[in-house]
Amino acid sequence: MIDRLAADAVVALHVAYIAFACLGGLLALRHPGWALAHLPAAAWGAYAELSATVCPLTPLENHFRRRAGEAGYGGGFVEHYVMPLLYPAGLTQDIQAWLGVFLLALNAAIYALVIARRRRR
């Protein structure tokens, strides 16, 4: 029971991390200090997508799932949880690369707003 809860907690953490990597720059609109935490998170997210790297949280989740008597899964978090929602046919390297480019473009737009707002002040 504890291992299953731990695996589910890792999934929740993973989802929170992805949300922060995508949209955490919006926090910097209000408090620029958030950029210090967000920029490395966004950089790691983009790197993981562009290089098809498996996030360290995925093997941790699989570890807890196996300990709970469940089957782990191959591939990464995005492939297992996100892609079935967005692309039922599955994840390809090209799609994963576009996700990385989208992450970079989204954050570039957010930080352009942050910089513009700071200049106005």
CORSULQUI-V257342 format. One record per backbone hydrogen bond with DSSP energy under -0.5 kcal/mol. NH is the residue of the N-H (numbers start at 0). CO is the residue of the C=O. Records with the same first field share a line. If there is no record, write none. Layout:
NH->CO / CO
This chain:
4->0
5->1
6->2
7->3
8->4
9->5
10->6
11->7
12->8
13->9
14->10
15->11
16->12
17->13
18->14
19->15
20->16
21->17
22->18
23->19
25->22
26->23
27->23 / 24
28->24 / 25
29->25 / 26
30->26
33->30
34->31
35->32
36->32 / 33
37->33
38->34
40->36
41->37
42->38
43->39
44->40
45->41
46->42
47->43
48->44
49->45
50->46
51->48
52->47
54->52
57->54
58->54
59->55
60->56
61->57
62->58
63->59
64->60
65->61
66->62
67->63
68->65
69->64
79->75
80->76
81->76
82->77
84->81
85->81
86->82
89->86
95->91
96->92
97->93
98->94
99->95
100->96
101->97
102->98
103->99
104->100
105->101
106->102
107->103
108->104
109->105
110->106
111->107
112->108
113->109
114->110
115->111
116->112
117->113
118->114
119->115
120->116
